[in-house]
C-alpha cells in the first residue's frame, strides 16, 4: 500500500507517522444552571443545523499521515506559532 504525506503531498517512502488530533470541550463536571435560559429558544436557533456541526462544538478528531521530514517540522512547532527572533527559511532542505 502506498501512502501520501498529508502535509507536503509526497509519496511516503520509508517510515510513516500518524498524527491524531482530538479537540474537545473542557468539562469540569459541574453545570451552572442559569434560570434565564430559554430552552425553546435554543431549540429554535439550532433547528435545521445538522447534528454533525453541533457535535463539532463538543468534539472533533483529525488523523493525518506524515513523512519523516513533515513529522519533524510539525513536532517542532505543532501550533505553527510565529517564532520571535528567528529567521525561518522558506524551504527546508530534505534530510539525507
Secondary structure as UniProt FT lines:
FT   TURN            6..8
FT   STRAND          17..24
FT   TURN            35..36
FT   HELIX           39..46
FT   TURN            47..48
FT   HELIX           51..55
FT   TURN            56..58
FT   STRAND          59..66
FT   HELIX           68..76
FT   TURN            78..79
FT   TURN            84..85
//
